[in-house]
């Protein structure tokens, strides 16, 4: 398929987004440094996001979302359970299956991390003109919708929820 007529414009936007992503990673690092208690690893954070998105999931679905094999996912869950971030329980529908849920501590950690990130970004956006903040908001909403349409994902893992 030939590239769209505005391919150079799209490439320029993609490069700008990639550059901003690097800056966001630095902001995320600062936000993570202010989290109370021990910080989960990047793999654990992705797993927490998947579990949060599904509310209840199992090891197989978590492994699919993380693109990881069952033994690795099981060990990851062992560490998260030991840290008090998730709980495992027998499934009500299958005695062979375990259900995974966030604990209050796991949800609090995600909430705190999001709040810290929002503060970091808010400090930067405070230096922007209000019209630029509105334009950024519209662009980010459109980007989020496009990602959801293309991948079915609404966050760091899992699939899109229907409202």
C-alpha positions as CSV (number, residue, x, y, z in Angstrom):
1,X,0.0,0.0,0.0
2,X,1.5,3.4,-0.9
3,X,2.1,5.8,1.9
4,X,-0.5,8.5,2.4
5,X,0.0,11.9,0.7
6,X,0.9,13.5,4.0
7,X,3.5,10.8,5.0
8,X,6.2,13.4,5.6
9,X,3.9,15.2,8.0
10,X,3.1,12.0,9.8
11,X,6.8,11.1,10.1
12,X,7.5,14.5,11.5
13,X,4.7,14.1,14.1
14,X,5.9,10.5,14.9
15,X,9.4,11.8,15.5
16,X,8.1,14.6,17.7
17,X,6.1,12.1,19.7
18,X,9.1,9.8,20.1
19,X,11.1,12.7,21.4
20,X,8.4,13.7,23.9
21,X,8.2,10.0,25.0
22,X,11.8,10.2,26.1
23,X,11.0,13.3,28.1
24,X,7.9,11.6,29.6
25,X,10.1,8.7,30.6
26,X,12.2,11.1,32.6
27,X,9.1,12.6,34.2
28,X,7.8,9.1,35.0
29,X,11.1,8.3,36.7
30,X,10.8,11.4,38.9
31,X,7.2,10.5,39.7
32,X,8.2,6.9,40.6
33,X,10.9,8.2,43.0
34,X,8.2,9.9,45.1
35,X,6.0,6.7,45.5
36,X,5.6,5.6,49.1
37,X,7.2,2.2,49.7
38,X,8.9,-0.1,47.3
39,X,8.4,0.5,43.6
40,X,7.4,-2.4,41.4
41,X,9.6,-3.4,38.5
42,X,8.5,-2.4,34.9
43,X,7.2,-6.0,34.4
44,X,5.2,-5.9,37.6
45,X,3.8,-2.4,36.8
46,X,2.6,-3.7,33.4
47,X,1.0,-6.7,35.1
48,X,-0.7,-4.5,37.7
49,X,-2.2,-2.4,34.9
50,X,-3.5,-5.5,33.1
51,X,-5.0,-6.9,36.2
52,X,-6.6,-3.5,37.0
53,X,-8.0,-3.2,33.5
54,X,-9.7,-6.6,33.7
55,X,-10.5,-6.3,37.5
56,X,-10.2,-10.1,37.7
57,X,-8.0,-12.1,35.4
58,X,-6.2,-15.4,35.4
59,X,-2.6,-16.4,34.7
60,X,-3.2,-17.4,31.1
61,X,-4.9,-14.1,30.2
62,X,-2.2,-12.2,32.0
63,X,0.5,-14.1,30.2
64,X,-1.2,-13.4,26.9
65,X,-1.4,-9.7,27.6
66,X,2.2,-9.6,28.7
67,X,3.3,-11.9,25.9
68,X,5.0,-14.1,28.5
69,X,5.2,-17.8,29.2
70,X,3.2,-19.4,32.1
71,X,6.3,-20.1,34.4
72,X,7.5,-16.5,34.1
73,X,4.0,-15.1,34.8
74,X,3.6,-17.4,37.8
75,X,6.9,-16.2,39.3
76,X,6.0,-12.6,38.6
77,X,2.7,-13.1,40.4
78,X,4.6,-14.8,43.3
79,X,6.7,-11.6,43.8
80,X,3.6,-9.3,43.5
81,X,1.7,-11.4,45.9
82,X,4.6,-11.4,48.4
83,X,4.7,-7.6,48.1
84,X,1.0,-7.4,48.9
85,X,0.1,-6.0,45.5
86,X,-2.2,-8.8,44.2
87,X,-4.1,-11.7,45.6
88,X,-4.7,-15.0,44.1
89,X,-7.8,-17.1,44.8
90,X,-9.5,-20.1,43.4
91,X,-11.8,-19.4,40.5
92,X,-15.5,-19.8,41.2
93,X,-16.0,-21.4,37.8
94,X,-13.0,-23.7,37.5
95,X,-11.1,-25.4,40.3
96,X,-8.0,-25.6,38.1
97,X,-7.8,-21.9,37.6
98,X,-6.6,-19.1,39.9
99,X,-8.1,-15.6,39.8
100,X,-5.8,-12.6,40.1
101,X,-7.0,-9.3,41.7
102,X,-5.4,-6.1,42.9
103,X,-5.2,-5.7,46.6
104,X,-6.0,-2.3,48.1
105,X,-2.3,-1.8,48.3
106,X,-1.8,-2.6,44.6
107,X,-4.6,-0.2,43.6
108,X,-3.2,2.5,46.0
109,X,0.2,2.2,44.4
110,X,-1.2,2.7,40.9
111,X,-3.4,5.6,42.1
112,X,-0.4,7.3,43.7
113,X,1.8,6.7,40.7
114,X,-0.8,8.3,38.4
115,X,-1.2,11.2,40.7
116,X,2.5,11.8,40.9
117,X,2.7,11.6,37.1
118,X,-0.1,14.1,36.7
119,X,1.6,16.5,39.0
120,X,4.8,16.2,37.0
121,X,3.0,16.9,33.8
122,X,0.8,19.6,35.3
123,X,3.9,21.5,36.3
124,X,5.1,21.5,32.7
125,X,1.7,22.3,31.2
126,X,1.4,25.3,33.6
127,X,4.2,26.9,31.5
128,X,2.1,26.4,28.3
129,X,-0.4,28.8,26.8
130,X,-4.0,27.7,27.6
131,X,-4.8,27.4,23.9
132,X,-1.8,25.0,23.5
133,X,-2.9,23.0,26.5
134,X,-6.4,22.6,24.9
135,X,-4.8,21.6,21.6
136,X,-2.6,19.1,23.3
137,X,-5.6,17.7,25.1
138,X,-7.5,17.3,21.9
139,X,-4.5,15.7,20.2
140,X,-3.9,13.2,23.0
141,X,-7.6,12.2,23.1
142,X,-7.5,11.6,19.3
143,X,-4.3,9.6,19.7
144,X,-5.8,7.5,22.5
145,X,-8.9,6.8,20.3
146,X,-6.6,5.8,17.4
147,X,-4.6,3.5,19.6
148,X,-7.7,1.9,21.0
149,X,-9.1,1.3,17.5
150,X,-5.8,-0.1,16.2
151,X,-4.8,-2.3,19.1
152,X,-7.9,-2.7,21.3
153,X,-5.8,-1.6,24.2
154,X,-6.7,1.3,26.4
155,X,-3.7,1.2,28.8
156,X,-0.4,-0.5,29.4
157,X,-2.0,-3.9,29.0
158,X,-5.2,-5.7,28.4
159,X,-7.9,-5.0,25.9
160,X,-10.3,-2.1,25.5
161,X,-13.3,-2.1,27.9
162,X,-16.7,-1.3,26.6
163,X,-18.6,1.4,28.5
